[in-house]
Amino acid sequence: MKQCHLITSTTFSSQEMFEKILVESFDLTKVSVRDLFLDKLRNQSESELAKNINKYLHSGELVPAELISELIKEKLIGIENGLLITGYPRTKEQFESLTELLTESGFKISRLWILELQNIYKLISERGNESTREQIMEKFNSTIRQNEQIAKLINNPKITSKVDFEYAMDWTTEKIKMEIKAMHNTVYN
């Protein structure tokens, strides 16, 4: 089976460099559900799938897991190496749907990377004000709960790696590589 890494983070964290290094280190193809939505809506807006997704987005409802799975399934065709899925799944339903799809497609979840901001109050003091503080904290705490739920659903601490970081993330490429290597070696040795 081909490996699949999942990466999720607390709101307001910058994970692009981390994703890039994961892709290079493990020979992964990155799949961002957000990018899949945008591509489908821009380039195939007349397809039935795009119309269904658009309907949910315009109504303010969550796009059902089965539609997201259809998007991901289209992307999986022809991927011979491993896979990195970013920012997804967020719910139990999404996790179950994704796990089923991955199994059918010859992938297994081999790693969950959770990037977690440790000093949210510094971010709030630099970016927010009193009126937005509560909203920022609510969104932040919501993503913490989602990350914990996904880790429980995976139910394998050996493949779950939590990476704590401070705002603003000032990691160099070398520091990220060392962090990934240390966590990878901990699990596989």
C-alpha positions as CSV (number, residue, x, y, z in Angstrom):
1,M,0.0,0.0,0.0
2,K,1.1,3.5,-0.7
3,Q,1.6,5.9,2.2
4,C,-0.7,8.8,2.9
5,H,0.3,11.6,5.3
6,L,-2.3,14.0,6.7
7,I,-1.4,17.4,7.9
8,T,-3.6,19.6,10.0
9,S,-2.9,22.7,12.0
10,T,-4.3,25.2,14.4
11,T,-5.9,28.1,12.8
12,F,-3.5,31.0,11.9
13,S,-0.4,28.7,11.5
14,S,1.7,28.9,8.4
15,Q,2.4,25.4,7.2
16,E,3.4,25.9,3.5
17,M,7.1,25.4,4.1
18,F,6.4,22.3,6.3
19,E,4.2,20.8,3.6
20,K,6.9,21.5,0.9
21,I,9.6,19.7,3.0
22,L,7.2,16.7,3.7
23,V,6.5,16.4,0.0
24,E,10.3,16.4,-0.8
25,S,11.3,14.1,2.1
26,F,8.8,11.4,1.5
27,D,8.1,11.7,-2.2
28,L,4.5,12.7,-1.8
29,T,2.0,14.3,-4.0
30,K,0.2,17.2,-2.2
31,V,-3.6,17.3,-2.3
32,S,-5.3,20.3,-0.8
33,V,-9.1,20.1,-0.6
34,R,-9.3,23.8,-0.8
35,D,-7.3,23.8,-4.1
36,L,-9.4,20.9,-5.4
37,F,-12.5,23.0,-4.8
38,L,-11.1,26.1,-6.5
39,D,-9.8,24.1,-9.5
40,K,-13.1,22.3,-10.0
41,L,-15.2,25.5,-9.6
42,R,-12.9,27.5,-12.0
43,N,-12.1,24.9,-14.6
44,Q,-15.0,22.5,-14.6
45,S,-17.8,24.7,-13.3
46,E,-20.4,23.0,-15.6
47,S,-19.7,19.5,-14.2
48,E,-22.3,17.9,-12.0
49,L,-19.8,17.7,-9.1
50,A,-18.9,21.4,-9.4
51,K,-22.6,22.4,-9.4
52,N,-23.3,20.3,-6.3
53,I,-20.3,21.7,-4.5
54,N,-21.2,25.2,-5.4
55,K,-24.7,24.7,-4.1
56,Y,-23.4,23.8,-0.7
57,L,-20.8,26.6,-0.6
58,H,-23.4,29.3,-1.6
59,S,-25.9,28.0,1.0
60,G,-23.2,28.2,3.8
61,E,-23.5,24.5,4.5
62,L,-20.6,22.1,4.8
63,V,-19.8,20.2,1.6
64,P,-20.7,16.6,2.4
65,A,-17.9,14.1,2.8
66,E,-19.0,12.1,-0.2
67,L,-18.6,15.0,-2.5
68,I,-15.2,15.8,-1.1
69,S,-14.3,12.1,-1.6
70,E,-15.3,12.3,-5.2
71,L,-12.9,15.3,-5.7
72,I,-10.1,13.5,-4.0
73,K,-10.8,10.3,-5.9
74,E,-10.3,12.2,-9.2
75,K,-7.0,13.4,-8.0
76,L,-5.8,10.0,-6.8
77,I,-5.9,8.5,-10.3
78,G,-2.4,8.0,-11.5
79,I,-0.6,8.8,-8.3
80,E,2.1,6.3,-7.9
81,N,4.0,7.8,-5.0
82,G,2.7,8.7,-1.6
83,L,0.2,11.3,-0.8
84,L,0.0,14.4,1.5
85,I,-3.6,15.6,2.2
86,T,-3.7,19.1,3.8
87,G,-6.4,20.4,6.1
88,Y,-8.7,17.4,5.8
89,P,-10.4,15.6,7.4
90,R,-12.0,17.7,10.1
91,T,-14.9,15.5,11.2
92,K,-15.5,11.9,12.0
93,E,-17.7,11.6,8.9
94,Q,-15.0,13.0,6.7
95,F,-12.4,10.8,8.3
96,E,-14.4,7.6,7.8
97,S,-15.2,8.6,4.2
98,L,-11.5,9.4,3.5
99,T,-10.3,6.2,5.1
100,E,-12.6,4.1,2.9
101,L,-11.5,6.0,-0.2
102,L,-7.8,5.6,0.6
103,T,-8.2,1.9,1.2
104,E,-10.1,1.4,-2.1
105,S,-7.3,3.3,-3.9
106,G,-4.4,1.4,-2.4
107,F,-3.3,4.0,0.3
108,K,-3.0,3.8,4.0
109,I,-2.6,6.6,6.5
110,S,1.0,6.3,7.6
111,R,1.3,9.7,9.4
112,L,-0.8,12.4,11.0
113,W,1.1,15.7,11.4
114,I,-0.5,18.2,13.8
115,L,1.1,21.7,13.8
116,E,0.0,23.5,16.9
117,L,0.5,27.1,17.8
118,Q,1.6,27.5,21.4
119,N,1.4,31.3,21.9
120,I,-2.0,32.3,20.5
121,Y,-2.1,35.4,22.8
122,K,1.0,36.9,21.1
123,L,-0.8,36.5,17.7
124,I,-3.9,38.1,19.1
125,S,-2.0,41.0,20.5
126,E,-0.3,41.6,17.1
127,R,-3.2,40.9,14.8
128,G,-6.4,41.4,16.7
129,N,-8.2,43.8,18.9
130,E,-10.7,43.4,21.8
131,S,-13.6,42.9,19.4
132,T,-11.9,40.1,17.4
133,R,-10.1,38.4,20.3
134,E,-13.1,36.2,21.2
135,Q,-13.6,35.2,17.6
136,I,-10.0,34.3,17.2
137,M,-10.0,32.2,20.4
138,E,-13.2,30.4,19.4
139,K,-11.7,29.5,15.9
140,F,-8.4,28.5,17.5
141,N,-10.0,26.3,20.2
142,S,-12.3,24.7,17.5
143,T,-9.3,23.6,15.5
144,I,-7.6,22.2,18.6
145,R,-10.7,20.1,19.2
146,Q,-10.8,19.0,15.6
147,N,-7.2,18.0,15.6
148,E,-7.7,16.0,18.8
149,Q,-10.7,14.2,17.3
150,I,-8.8,13.2,14.2
151,A,-5.9,11.9,16.4
152,K,-8.4,9.8,18.4
153,L,-10.0,8.4,15.3
154,I,-6.6,7.4,13.9
155,N,-6.0,5.8,17.3
156,N,-2.4,5.1,16.7
157,P,0.0,7.4,18.7
158,K,2.9,5.8,16.8
159,I,1.9,7.6,13.6
160,T,0.7,10.9,15.1
161,S,3.3,13.6,15.3
162,K,2.4,16.9,17.1
163,V,4.7,19.7,16.3
164,D,4.5,22.7,18.6
165,F,5.6,26.1,17.4
166,E,5.6,29.7,18.4
167,Y,4.1,32.6,16.6
168,A,5.6,33.9,14.3
169,M,6.9,30.7,12.8
170,D,10.4,31.5,12.0
171,W,11.7,28.0,11.2
172,T,14.4,27.5,8.7
173,T,14.3,24.7,6.2
174,E,17.0,22.9,8.1
175,K,15.1,23.2,11.4
176,I,11.9,21.7,9.8
177,K,13.9,18.9,8.2
178,M,15.5,18.1,11.6
179,E,12.1,18.1,13.3
180,I,10.6,15.8,10.6
181,K,13.6,13.4,10.8
182,A,13.5,13.3,14.6
183,M,9.8,12.4,14.6
184,H,10.2,9.9,11.8
185,N,13.1,8.2,13.5
186,T,11.2,8.1,16.8
187,V,8.3,6.2,15.2
188,Y,10.2,3.8,13.0
189,N,13.1,2.9,15.2
